[in-house]
Structures are given as structure tokens and as C-alpha cells.
């Protein structure tokens, strides 16, 4: 009986041998990993050894030949000028520093623009006059500078036609000041939106990084009524998103909230009249993943159906962005949470379906400042982190597009 | 977890087959079984560094691992070996635990900080050793080589996710048998050289909430010192200080 059992088991040896071969194949797959290059995904924190410096990351561009340039406002507590100066850092495609240069231009306005092969930023001199500074990305040398004939720049934007559009604040007329420039950086069109109250002190505190950081921005939309800009600025006593016709810069409609304490933190056009937006009011952050907006009317933010985002920090900065992959397109909202995480809400672009929520937790407080889709269809996030819980420094995270692909069931 | 179970089932099936095959041959006469344990010191060889910190002034920050003498781990295993007059084949399946620390430095003008992150990697390993032995009666020194397959066991440490599960090693072994009549001691020293990168390239930044660093591409090497207690399944002979044949 025992010998019969042994003979049967001998035959089974061959079957087991085959199974072991399969197991060896699985192990080989584990060891022979897919090669992931450093530029496919990385995390870099950029430190400066001077403790008295605080870096406020503002904006990032990917260079056409690979690599990144990012801009920070640097607050030096030993500086006699209260407004932060400008720092540009050029990195390789894997995030390693190529050069880092400081510029004596103050309160650089988000965001960096790529114009005719140069990297440009808008900042002001000590008299609050706005200038466009163009820099050679190869070595950081200033190639030209242009007086923008406006004051207190708050945001700069290069539109789809490579035209520069700048939001500023005119403290004389107490107005938000939106100007569009020609390709030679001459004023092409300008409009002032009256605030009707003196907010110069709030704007100064925003610029010198000692007060509330307001979510000023300029976006662009194209839909049935035409093309235009969505400009988040002070207007008629409140912080509101104003829709402006692209050529005339006439205000056509807006979304408003309560004075300057509440407002919209981001807007992105998804399709036609469908927009995604985030806001903060009554101490909480909210998201409207997709809602139909009429850019020719004035609407209250509270009339839009919104979902609360309790996990985000108080008056969180939220950066929207489009993610176009080979298989699908998504809308991303990137922000930071109360437990020191960066969070990415990934929505289907054509619906309000939340596909995925990605977190990256840190041991210190982080903030998010810019999100850019890269040429290889990944995304890179510019943010800030408090190293050792004390020193504000910029960080870059590059995520491969595979992070956003739906998981196979 | 499921993968570990599958490997366990395969291992058991293999051992069962070997035992059954031995029933029908003289295999048992050349078999010794036992158990053992020992200590190891992990040696980390960096293939490619992935330092998270970049200094804007160009200073390079320290990014390294603790040395061998600080990386003391341990192992416990079953010991099965087949031998003839000169050669010995040894299997030592068991748990092999490696410890080491990663050291990162962040430099400030008045405050340079060193972050030290401990790792504990526990593997289920199956080392296979081929030994050539010399017979000096009570002492029987040997030398040979070893190859080993290891499977990293899961843990709650998030940094565990930054490593792949499989690991192959190879290296020289040397030691001696000490014949104590009823039992045999096997004192064994082996160096296991990692044959491939053990870092998971897709998860190198998943170092957990408390750690702001990236996992480098590394080889996990290790020096092992083992002591096994073996029982022979053959009839006892040559097992005394006094040469006594019967």
C-alpha cells in the first residue's frame, strides 16, 4: 500500500517540477523590474542653508528641451525691503539643480511664462511698478525687461495665443487692473474693475507674505458665447471671479461671494459651459466638480451645488489642471490637507465622477502652488514644505502617468 | 500573503516528494537533519542614489547607510543535508532578518540635522549550499558555495513597500562539523552577495508618512555566522574519540 502511494507520488514529481518552473518565472518577473528612469518620477526638496530665508514657491514651467524652471518669492528677514525678492531655479528633467539665481525684483507674481524661448516673470520694483523680466533658461541671464505700465502685479498669464495678460492693483483708483499686451509687450488693452473700497493694505500684505494669501488667478475659456478670461480679483467690494471677453477685456459676468473673506480658489473650464471650481467659505473648502455656468451673468457661489472638502487646510490653495492621457482625459484638483498630505482629486473630464484620490503624506506641513502636465504625460507639482517644521523651502514631485490610470479590476 | 502561502505549499510539496523518494532508496543513510540559528551583518551596496534633498548653493548632503558592524540581524532555520564521502548538499530554509539604517543629512548654517531611518527586512529564505569536506575525525572542515532564494515577508512598516519581494544571493561558505557522537555541530560562516537590486523602482518614494526620503537602488549583501545542531539518520560510526568500529 505504501509503495503504491510512493509510485503515484513519483509521477506527481513531474507536475510539481512544472509548477516550480512557473513559480521561478513569477520570481523572475519580480526581479526584472520595469525600468523607471529618474525623470519619470521623483521627489526633490530644495534647501538653502540660510535659516533666515523663507521660500514661497510660486510657479513652474517645463522647458521644451526637458527640465524645469521654477520661481519662488524669497522673504529675507534681514532685508530692509519688506517685499520678497525673486529666485529662479533651473533643474534637470530628474529634478537636480542646474542653476539657482536671485533677482532684485520684488513680489514676483504667479506665474512663470514661456515667451519666444525665454522664461519670463512679472515682478515689481520698490515703487510698485510692474515689469516683465525675460531670462535665458540656459544660464539664467536676463535677456530683456519691459515696463508693463501698471502697478502691484498680482498674477501673470500667457494665453493660448502667447499674449501676456497681467492682473494688478491700482491703489490710486482702488481698482483691479487687467492688461493684455502685444507680442512686443506694449499695452494692447486694459480694463480697471473698481473695488469701491480701499484694499491696498490687504494687497500689500498679500505681496509681502505677511497677510492672507489671496487666490488671484487668470484662466481662459472657450465656449458658445465666445472666448475669454476668468480673472479672480477684487471687484465691487468682494473677491470674485470675473469673466472677461478676450479681445475687449469687458466684464461679461462673474461669480461672487461674501466680501474678501470668502471666495473662489480655482476655476477650470471642462467643456463648453461646464466648469469645475473650488471655493472656501464659512471656514470650509468646497468643490463643484462640474457645473454649468453662464459667463454672461452674475451668480452667487452659494447657489452652486458644492461638496465639502473638510480635509483641506483653512482657505486652502487649490490648483486645477487638465490631464490628457492616451486613453482618457481627466480634471485634477490638487491641494493640501490638514494631516500634511498633498492630495489630488482626479475627476473624469466630461462628468463629475471622481475616479481617484491620491495622497502623498509628509512629516511636515506642505502647500501646493502649481501643477503642470509634462510632455511625457505625467504631472509635476510645485509645492512648499517646512523642513524640520521650521524652514520654508520649495519641493517638486513628478508623477508618472501610470499613477492616474484606472486600476484593473 | 497569498503569494507566501503558495510558496509554502510548493516548499512542503517539494520536501514531501524528497522524503517519499528517499523511502525507496538508500537516501536516508546519507541524510542529516536538524536546526540552527545565527547572526548576520548586512552590508548595503548602493547602485544608484536618489537623494531627496538638493542644496541650492551646491553643497552635497550625506546620504548613506550604516556599516556592517552596526547592522546586526539574525536567522533561524531548519537544516537538512545529504552527504557522501566528500560532498555535502545543504538546505537551510528559515527566516532571515536583516537590519540596517539609512542616514540622511540636511545642512543649515547653524543647524545640521541627521535623519536616521531604521529598516528591518524579514525574509523567508531557502539557501542551498554545496560543500566539499575534509575529514579530520572529530573536526570536519569544509568549504563551498551557496545560492539562496528569499521572499520578503510583509510588515506594517511602510518602508517595507519600497522593496521587491524576491531576492537571490550567492557566495562562498566555509565551516566545520564538530562530531559529538550523538549530535553533530555545524559551525558555518557564509557571505551572501546580492545578485540584483532589491528596491522596488515603482515604490521608491513610498517611504511612509514620517520619512521624507527616497529609497536608493541597493544590493543587500550579508555575512552570516551560523551554528546548527544535526542528527544523523544513519547507523552511528566514527563518532568517538576512540576509533571504535563495530
Interface residues (C-beta under 8 A of the other chain):
Chain A: X2 X3 X5 X6 X9 X10 X12 X13 X16 X19 X20 X23 X27 X30 X31 X33 X34 X35 X36 X38 X41 X42 X43 X44 X45 X46 X47 X48 X49 X50 X51 X87 X89 X91 X95 X96 X97 X100 X340 X360 X361 X362 X363 X364 X385 X387 X388 X391 X402
Chain B: X6 X7 X10 X13 X14 X16 X17 X20 X21 X23 X24 X50 X52 X53 X54 X55 X56 X57 X58 X59 X106 X107 X108 X109 X110 X111 X113 X149 X164 X165 X166 X168 X196 X197 X200 X201 X202 X205 X208 X209 X210 X211 X212 X214
